Amino acid sequence: MKRGDRVVWINKDIFPHTATAETRAFDSRSIAASASWSYEPGKAGTFPYGCTFHPTMHGALTVR
């Protein structure tokens, strides 16, 4: 993805989740079941993130 693109997290689970960058570059707060949250990164880089409610859920957002 490129700077300025929009990324959307969609929660298709029955439990709430977050998309929270380790560096706090972004934080969705709680995304309710059947809800979504979007973010437009302004900086290039790789941003590891996870769910603050479920520590085993994690990923990385790579922005060019």
N, CA, C and O atoms as a CHARMM CRD file, in Angstrom:
* protein
*
  256
    1    1 MET  N      0.83100  -1.16700   0.00000 PROA 1      0.00000
    2    1 MET  CA     0.00000   0.00000   0.00000 PROA 1      0.00000
    3    1 MET  C      0.87800   1.23200   0.00000 PROA 1      0.00000
    4    1 MET  O      2.04000   1.18000   0.40300 PROA 1      0.00000
    5    2 LYS  N      0.31900   2.33900  -0.45200 PROA 2      0.00000
    6    2 LYS  CA     1.06300   3.60200  -0.51400 PROA 2      0.00000
    7    2 LYS  C      0.52900   4.58400   0.52100 PROA 2      0.00000
    8    2 LYS  O     -0.59900   4.46000   0.99600 PROA 2      0.00000
    9    3 ARG  N      1.36600   5.56200   0.85700 PROA 3      0.00000
   10    3 ARG  CA     0.91100   6.62000   1.76100 PROA 3      0.00000
   11    3 ARG  C     -0.36300   7.24200   1.20000 PROA 3      0.00000
   12    3 ARG  O     -0.45600   7.50100   0.00000 PROA 3      0.00000
   13    4 GLY  N     -1.32300   7.47600   2.05300 PROA 4      0.00000
   14    4 GLY  CA    -2.58300   8.08600   1.63500 PROA 4      0.00000
   15    4 GLY  C     -3.64800   7.08900   1.22200 PROA 4      0.00000
   16    4 GLY  O     -4.82400   7.44600   1.14100 PROA 4      0.00000
   17    5 ASP  N     -3.25800   5.82200   0.95300 PROA 5      0.00000
   18    5 ASP  CA    -4.26600   4.79700   0.67700 PROA 5      0.00000
   19    5 ASP  C     -5.05200   4.52900   1.95500 PROA 5      0.00000
   20    5 ASP  O     -4.56500   4.76700   3.06100 PROA 5      0.00000
   21    6 ARG  N     -6.23900   4.04300   1.79200 PROA 6      0.00000
   22    6 ARG  CA    -7.06900   3.71400   2.95100 PROA 6      0.00000
   23    6 ARG  C     -7.06100   2.20800   3.16400 PROA 6      0.00000
   24    6 ARG  O     -7.31600   1.43800   2.23800 PROA 6      0.00000
   25    7 VAL  N     -6.76700   1.79500   4.39400 PROA 7      0.00000
   26    7 VAL  CA    -6.85900   0.38600   4.78000 PROA 7      0.00000
   27    7 VAL  C     -8.05400   0.25500   5.71800 PROA 7      0.00000
   28    7 VAL  O     -8.27700   1.11300   6.57200 PROA 7      0.00000
   29    8 VAL  N     -8.81900  -0.82100   5.55600 PROA 8      0.00000
   30    8 VAL  CA   -10.02300  -1.02000   6.34900 PROA 8      0.00000
   31    8 VAL  C     -9.93400  -2.36100   7.07300 PROA 8      0.00000
   32    8 VAL  O     -9.69000  -3.39700   6.45300 PROA 8      0.00000
   33    9 TRP  N    -10.13100  -2.33100   8.37100 PROA 9      0.00000
   34    9 TRP  CA   -10.24300  -3.55100   9.16700 PROA 9      0.00000
   35    9 TRP  C    -11.73100  -3.80400   9.37500 PROA 9      0.00000
   36    9 TRP  O    -12.45500  -2.91000   9.81200 PROA 9      0.00000
   37   10 ILE  N    -12.19300  -5.01200   9.06500 PROA 10     0.00000
   38   10 ILE  CA   -13.59700  -5.38500   9.22200 PROA 10     0.00000
   39   10 ILE  C    -13.65800  -6.51700  10.24100 PROA 10     0.00000
   40   10 ILE  O    -13.02500  -7.55700  10.05900 PROA 10     0.00000
   41   11 ASN  N    -14.40800  -6.31800  11.29300 PROA 11     0.00000
   42   11 ASN  CA   -14.52800  -7.33200  12.33600 PROA 11     0.00000
   43   11 ASN  C    -15.69800  -8.25000  12.01300 PROA 11     0.00000
   44   11 ASN  O    -16.85800  -7.87500  12.18200 PROA 11     0.00000
   45   12 LYS  N    -15.38500  -9.45200  11.54900 PROA 12     0.00000
   46   12 LYS  CA   -16.41700 -10.43000  11.23400 PROA 12     0.00000
   47   12 LYS  C    -16.57100 -11.46100  12.35100 PROA 12     0.00000
   48   12 LYS  O    -17.16700 -12.52000  12.15200 PROA 12     0.00000
   49   13 ASP  N    -16.03600 -11.14600  13.50700 PROA 13     0.00000
   50   13 ASP  CA   -16.10000 -12.02600  14.67100 PROA 13     0.00000
   51   13 ASP  C    -17.26100 -11.59400  15.56500 PROA 13     0.00000
   52   13 ASP  O    -17.86000 -10.54300  15.33900 PROA 13     0.00000
   53   14 ILE  N    -17.58000 -12.39700  16.57200 PROA 14     0.00000
   54   14 ILE  CA   -18.63900 -12.02800  17.52000 PROA 14     0.00000
   55   14 ILE  C    -18.07900 -11.24500  18.70900 PROA 14     0.00000
   56   14 ILE  O    -18.83600 -10.74300  19.54000 PROA 14     0.00000
   57   15 PHE  N    -16.75100 -11.14500  18.78300 PROA 15     0.00000
   58   15 PHE  CA   -16.08400 -10.43200  19.86500 PROA 15     0.00000
   59   15 PHE  C    -15.44600  -9.14900  19.33700 PROA 15     0.00000
   60   15 PHE  O    -15.07300  -9.09500  18.16600 PROA 15     0.00000
   61   16 PRO  N    -15.31200  -8.11500  20.16800 PROA 16     0.00000
   62   16 PRO  CA   -14.62200  -6.89400  19.73000 PROA 16     0.00000
   63   16 PRO  C    -13.11800  -7.13500  19.59300 PROA 16     0.00000
   64   16 PRO  O    -12.55600  -8.01400  20.24500 PROA 16     0.00000
   65   17 HSD  N    -12.48400  -6.34600  18.74200 PROA 17     0.00000
   66   17 HSD  CA   -11.04300  -6.41900  18.51300 PROA 17     0.00000
   67   17 HSD  C    -10.50800  -5.00300  18.33200 PROA 17     0.00000
   68   17 HSD  O    -11.27300  -4.05400  18.16800 PROA 17     0.00000
   69   18 THR  N     -9.18200  -4.87600  18.36400 PROA 18     0.00000
   70   18 THR  CA    -8.54300  -3.60200  18.04900 PROA 18     0.00000
   71   18 THR  C     -7.47700  -3.83400  16.98900 PROA 18     0.00000
   72   18 THR  O     -7.02700  -4.96000  16.77700 PROA 18     0.00000
   73   19 ALA  N     -7.08500  -2.76700  16.33500 PROA 19     0.00000
   74   19 ALA  CA    -5.90800  -2.74000  15.46500 PROA 19     0.00000
   75   19 ALA  C     -5.02500  -1.63900  16.04700 PROA 19     0.00000
   76   19 ALA  O     -5.22300  -0.45500  15.77500 PROA 19     0.00000
   77   20 THR  N     -4.05200  -2.05000  16.84900 PROA 20     0.00000
   78   20 THR  CA    -3.23900  -1.10500  17.60700 PROA 20     0.00000
   79   20 THR  C     -1.76900  -1.28900  17.25500 PROA 20     0.00000
   80   20 THR  O     -1.18900  -2.34100  17.52300 PROA 20     0.00000
   81   21 ALA  N     -1.16800  -0.26800  16.65700 PROA 21     0.00000
   82   21 ALA  CA     0.24700  -0.33500  16.28100 PROA 21     0.00000
   83   21 ALA  C      1.11300  -0.37900  17.53300 PROA 21     0.00000
   84   21 ALA  O      0.82100   0.28500  18.52700 PROA 21     0.00000
   85   22 GLU  N      2.18400  -1.17200  17.47300 PROA 22     0.00000
   86   22 GLU  CA     3.10600  -1.25400  18.60600 PROA 22     0.00000
   87   22 GLU  C      3.66500   0.10800  18.97700 PROA 22     0.00000
   88   22 GLU  O      3.90500   0.38400  20.15300 PROA 22     0.00000
   89   23 THR  N      3.87400   0.96300  17.97900 PROA 23     0.00000
   90   23 THR  CA     4.41700   2.30800  18.21400 PROA 23     0.00000
   91   23 THR  C      3.32100   3.32600  18.50700 PROA 23     0.00000
   92   23 THR  O      3.60200   4.50500  18.72500 PROA 23     0.00000
   93   24 ARG  N      2.07200   2.86700  18.51200 PROA 24     0.00000
   94   24 ARG  CA     0.89800   3.72800  18.69100 PROA 24     0.00000
   95   24 ARG  C      0.71900   4.70200  17.52200 PROA 24     0.00000
   96   24 ARG  O      0.07700   5.74200  17.67300 PROA 24     0.00000
   97   25 ALA  N      1.28200   4.36600  16.36600 PROA 25     0.00000
   98   25 ALA  CA     1.08700   5.18700  15.16400 PROA 25     0.00000
   99   25 ALA  C     -0.39300   5.22600  14.78600 PROA 25     0.00000
  100   25 ALA  O     -0.87000   6.20800  14.21700 PROA 25     0.00000
  101   26 PHE  N     -1.11000   4.15800  15.10500 PROA 26     0.00000
  102   26 PHE  CA    -2.55700   4.12800  14.92800 PROA 26     0.00000
  103   26 PHE  C     -3.15700   3.23200  16.00400 PROA 26     0.00000
  104   26 PHE  O     -2.50000   2.32500  16.51600 PROA 26     0.00000
  105   27 ASP  N     -4.41300   3.50000  16.33600 PROA 27     0.00000
  106   27 ASP  CA    -5.13700   2.70000  17.31900 PROA 27     0.00000
  107   27 ASP  C     -6.62700   2.82500  17.03000 PROA 27     0.00000
  108   27 ASP  O     -7.21100   3.90200  17.14800 PROA 27     0.00000
  109   28 SER  N     -7.21400   1.72500  16.65800 PROA 28     0.00000
  110   28 SER  CA    -8.63500   1.72800  16.30700 PROA 28     0.00000
  111   28 SER  C     -9.55000   1.82700  17.51700 PROA 28     0.00000
  112   28 SER  O    -10.73200   2.14500  17.38300 PROA 28     0.00000
  113   29 ARG  N     -9.00900   1.55600  18.69400 PROA 29     0.00000
  114   29 ARG  CA    -9.82500   1.32200  19.88100 PROA 29     0.00000
  115   29 ARG  C    -10.68700   0.10300  19.60700 PROA 29     0.00000
  116   29 ARG  O    -10.33900  -0.69100  18.73300 PROA 29     0.00000
  117   30 SER  N    -11.75700  -0.07700  20.28800 PROA 30     0.00000
  118   30 SER  CA   -12.56200  -1.29400  20.13900 PROA 30     0.00000
  119   30 SER  C    -13.37800  -1.25400  18.84200 PROA 30     0.00000
  120   30 SER  O    -14.13200  -0.31300  18.59400 PROA 30     0.00000
  121   31 ILE  N    -13.21000  -2.28900  18.02800 PROA 31     0.00000
  122   31 ILE  CA   -14.03200  -2.45400  16.82400 PROA 31     0.00000
  123   31 ILE  C    -15.07600  -3.51300  17.17300 PROA 31     0.00000
  124   31 ILE  O    -14.73900  -4.68100  17.36500 PROA 31     0.00000
  125   32 ALA  N    -16.31700  -3.11300  17.25300 PROA 32     0.00000
  126   32 ALA  CA   -17.39500  -4.02000  17.64600 PROA 32     0.00000
  127   32 ALA  C    -17.62400  -5.09300  16.58400 PROA 32     0.00000
  128   32 ALA  O    -17.19300  -4.95800  15.43900 PROA 32     0.00000
  129   33 ALA  N    -18.30000  -6.14400  16.98300 PROA 33     0.00000
  130   33 ALA  CA   -18.68400  -7.19800  16.03300 PROA 33     0.00000
  131   33 ALA  C    -19.47700  -6.57800  14.88800 PROA 33     0.00000
  132   33 ALA  O    -20.33900  -5.72700  15.10700 PROA 33     0.00000
  133   34 SER  N    -19.18200  -7.00700  13.67900 PROA 34     0.00000
  134   34 SER  CA   -19.84200  -6.53200  12.44900 PROA 34     0.00000
  135   34 SER  C    -19.57700  -5.06500  12.14500 PROA 34     0.00000
  136   34 SER  O    -20.30100  -4.46300  11.35300 PROA 34     0.00000
  137   35 ALA  N    -18.55900  -4.48300  12.75300 PROA 35     0.00000
  138   35 ALA  CA   -18.20500  -3.08500  12.48800 PROA 35     0.00000
  139   35 ALA  C    -16.85000  -3.03700  11.77600 PROA 35     0.00000
  140   35 ALA  O    -16.18900  -4.06000  11.60100 PROA 35     0.00000
  141   36 SER  N    -16.45200  -1.82700  11.37000 PROA 36     0.00000
  142   36 SER  CA   -15.17000  -1.66000  10.68500 PROA 36     0.00000
  143   36 SER  C    -14.50300  -0.37200  11.15700 PROA 36     0.00000
  144   36 SER  O    -15.11400   0.48100  11.80200 PROA 36     0.00000
  145   37 TRP  N    -13.22600  -0.27300  10.80700 PROA 37     0.00000
  146   37 TRP  CA   -12.44800   0.93000  11.12300 PROA 37     0.00000
  147   37 TRP  C    -11.45500   1.12000   9.98700 PROA 37     0.00000
  148   37 TRP  O    -10.89300   0.14500   9.48800 PROA 37     0.00000
  149   38 SER  N    -11.23100   2.36300   9.57300 PROA 38     0.00000
  150   38 SER  CA   -10.28600   2.62000   8.48600 PROA 38     0.00000
  151   38 SER  C     -9.20900   3.59600   8.93000 PROA 38     0.00000
  152   38 SER  O     -9.37900   4.36200   9.87900 PROA 38     0.00000
  153   39 TYR  N     -8.09200   3.54300   8.20800 PROA 39     0.00000
  154   39 TYR  CA    -6.92400   4.36000   8.52700 PROA 39     0.00000
  155   39 TYR  C     -6.21100   4.71200   7.23100 PROA 39     0.00000
  156   39 TYR  O     -6.09500   3.87900   6.33200 PROA 39     0.00000
  157   40 GLU  N     -5.73600   5.94500   7.13800 PROA 40     0.00000
  158   40 GLU  CA    -4.95100   6.39700   5.98500 PROA 40     0.00000
  159   40 GLU  C     -3.55600   6.76100   6.48000 PROA 40     0.00000
  160   40 GLU  O     -3.37000   7.82700   7.06800 PROA 40     0.00000
  161   41 PRO  N     -2.57200   5.89200   6.25000 PROA 41     0.00000
  162   41 PRO  CA    -1.21800   6.16800   6.75200 PROA 41     0.00000
  163   41 PRO  C     -0.56700   7.33600   6.02400 PROA 41     0.00000
  164   41 PRO  O     -0.67600   7.47000   4.80600 PROA 41     0.00000
  165   42 GLY  N      0.10500   8.17100   6.79100 PROA 42     0.00000
  166   42 GLY  CA     0.79000   9.31900   6.22500 PROA 42     0.00000
  167   42 GLY  C      2.28700   9.12500   6.08800 PROA 42     0.00000
  168   42 GLY  O      2.96000   9.93200   5.44600 PROA 42     0.00000
  169   43 LYS  N      2.82000   8.06100   6.68600 PROA 43     0.00000
  170   43 LYS  CA     4.25700   7.80100   6.65100 PROA 43     0.00000
  171   43 LYS  C      4.53100   6.42600   6.06500 PROA 43     0.00000
  172   43 LYS  O      3.73900   5.49800   6.23300 PROA 43     0.00000
  173   44 ALA  N      5.66300   6.30200   5.37400 PROA 44     0.00000
  174   44 ALA  CA     6.09900   4.99900   4.87200 PROA 44     0.00000
  175   44 ALA  C      6.75000   4.22600   6.01200 PROA 44     0.00000
  176   44 ALA  O      7.27200   4.81400   6.95900 PROA 44     0.00000
  177   45 GLY  N      6.71300   2.91600   5.90700 PROA 45     0.00000
  178   45 GLY  CA     7.35400   2.06300   6.90200 PROA 45     0.00000
  179   45 GLY  C      6.54800   0.80600   7.12500 PROA 45     0.00000
  180   45 GLY  O      5.50500   0.59600   6.50600 PROA 45     0.00000
  181   46 THR  N      7.04500  -0.02500   8.01700 PROA 46     0.00000
  182   46 THR  CA     6.33500  -1.23200   8.42500 PROA 46     0.00000
  183   46 THR  C      5.89200  -1.03800   9.86200 PROA 46     0.00000
  184   46 THR  O      6.69500  -0.70700  10.73500 PROA 46     0.00000
  185   47 PHE  N      4.62500  -1.24300  10.09600 PROA 47     0.00000
  186   47 PHE  CA     4.02100  -0.98300  11.39100 PROA 47     0.00000
  187   47 PHE  C      3.40800  -2.26300  11.96100 PROA 47     0.00000
  188   47 PHE  O      2.28100  -2.61200  11.61000 PROA 47     0.00000
  189   48 PRO  N      4.13200  -2.96300  12.83100 PROA 48     0.00000
  190   48 PRO  CA     3.54700  -4.13000  13.49200 PROA 48     0.00000
  191   48 PRO  C      2.36300  -3.68100  14.34900 PROA 48     0.00000
  192   48 PRO  O      2.40800  -2.62700  14.98300 PROA 48     0.00000
  193   49 TYR  N      1.30700  -4.49000  14.36000 PROA 49     0.00000
  194   49 TYR  CA     0.13200  -4.14400  15.15400 PROA 49     0.00000
  195   49 TYR  C     -0.48200  -5.40700  15.73300 PROA 49     0.00000
  196   49 TYR  O     -0.15700  -6.52100  15.32200 PROA 49     0.00000
  197   50 GLY  N     -1.36100  -5.21700  16.68000 PROA 50     0.00000
  198   50 GLY  CA    -2.05000  -6.35300  17.28200 PROA 50     0.00000
  199   50 GLY  C     -3.36900  -5.92200  17.87400 PROA 50     0.00000
  200   50 GLY  O     -3.74900  -4.75200  17.82600 PROA 50     0.00000
  201   51 CYS  N     -4.05700  -6.90000  18.43500 PROA 51     0.00000
  202   51 CYS  CA    -5.31100  -6.67200  19.13600 PROA 51     0.00000
  203   51 CYS  C     -4.99600  -6.59300  20.62300 PROA 51     0.00000
  204   51 CYS  O     -4.42700  -7.52900  21.18500 PROA 51     0.00000
  205   52 THR  N     -5.35400  -5.49900  21.25700 PROA 52     0.00000
  206   52 THR  CA    -5.05000  -5.35400  22.68000 PROA 52     0.00000
  207   52 THR  C     -5.86800  -6.31400  23.53700 PROA 52     0.00000
  208   52 THR  O     -5.47500  -6.61400  24.66500 PROA 52     0.00000
  209   53 PHE  N     -6.99300  -6.79900  23.02600 PROA 53     0.00000
  210   53 PHE  CA    -7.81800  -7.75600  23.76600 PROA 53     0.00000
  211   53 PHE  C     -7.31100  -9.19300  23.61600 PROA 53     0.00000
  212   53 PHE  O     -7.51900 -10.02800  24.49600 PROA 53     0.00000
  213   54 HSD  N     -6.64800  -9.46900  22.50100 PROA 54     0.00000
  214   54 HSD  CA    -6.22800 -10.83700  22.17700 PROA 54     0.00000
  215   54 HSD  C     -4.76900 -10.81300  21.70000 PROA 54     0.00000
  216   54 HSD  O     -4.52400 -10.65900  20.50400 PROA 54     0.00000
  217   55 PRO  N     -3.80300 -10.96200  22.60500 PROA 55     0.00000
  218   55 PRO  CA    -2.38000 -10.79200  22.28900 PROA 55     0.00000
  219   55 PRO  C     -1.82200 -11.73800  21.22600 PROA 55     0.00000
  220   55 PRO  O     -0.76300 -11.46600  20.66000 PROA 55     0.00000
  221   56 THR  N     -2.51200 -12.84100  20.94600 PROA 56     0.00000
  222   56 THR  CA    -2.00700 -13.74900  19.90900 PROA 56     0.00000
  223   56 THR  C     -2.39900 -13.29900  18.50500 PROA 56     0.00000
  224   56 THR  O     -1.93700 -13.87500  17.52000 PROA 56     0.00000
  225   57 MET  N     -3.23900 -12.28500  18.40400 PROA 57     0.00000
  226   57 MET  CA    -3.65100 -11.76700  17.09000 PROA 57     0.00000
  227   57 MET  C     -2.76100 -10.58800  16.73400 PROA 57     0.00000
  228   57 MET  O     -2.75200  -9.57300  17.43200 PROA 57     0.00000
  229   58 HSD  N     -2.02000 -10.72500  15.65500 PROA 58     0.00000
  230   58 HSD  CA    -1.10600  -9.65900  15.25800 PROA 58     0.00000
  231   58 HSD  C     -0.83200  -9.70700  13.76300 PROA 58     0.00000
  232   58 HSD  O     -1.11300 -10.70300  13.09500 PROA 58     0.00000
  233   59 GLY  N     -0.28600  -8.62900  13.25700 PROA 59     0.00000
  234   59 GLY  CA     0.04900  -8.51700  11.84000 PROA 59     0.00000
  235   59 GLY  C      0.98900  -7.33800  11.65200 PROA 59     0.00000
  236   59 GLY  O      1.52100  -6.79000  12.61800 PROA 59     0.00000
  237   60 ALA  N      1.18500  -6.95800  10.40900 PROA 60     0.00000
  238   60 ALA  CA     2.02300  -5.79600  10.09900 PROA 60     0.00000
  239   60 ALA  C      1.43000  -5.07400   8.89600 PROA 60     0.00000
  240   60 ALA  O      0.99200  -5.69900   7.93000 PROA 60     0.00000
  241   61 LEU  N      1.42500  -3.76700   8.97300 PROA 61     0.00000
  242   61 LEU  CA     0.97700  -2.91600   7.87200 PROA 61     0.00000
  243   61 LEU  C      2.23900  -2.33500   7.23300 PROA 61     0.00000
  244   61 LEU  O      3.01700  -1.64800   7.89500 PROA 61     0.00000
  245   62 THR  N      2.43600  -2.61600   5.93800 PROA 62     0.00000
  246   62 THR  CA     3.59700  -2.09900   5.21600 PROA 62     0.00000
  247   62 THR  C      3.14000  -1.02100   4.25800 PROA 62     0.00000
  248   62 THR  O      2.27500  -1.23600   3.40800 PROA 62     0.00000
  249   63 VAL  N      3.74300   0.14700   4.41600 PROA 63     0.00000
  250   63 VAL  CA     3.37200   1.32300   3.62600 PROA 63     0.00000
  251   63 VAL  C      4.59500   1.77500   2.84500 PROA 63     0.00000
  252   63 VAL  O      5.66900   1.95800   3.41900 PROA 63     0.00000
  253   64 ARG  N      4.43600   1.95600   1.53500 PROA 64     0.00000
  254   64 ARG  CA     5.53400   2.42800   0.68500 PROA 64     0.00000
  255   64 ARG  C      5.49400   3.92300   0.53700 PROA 64     0.00000
  256   64 ARG  O      6.34200   4.49900  -0.14500 PROA 64     0.00000
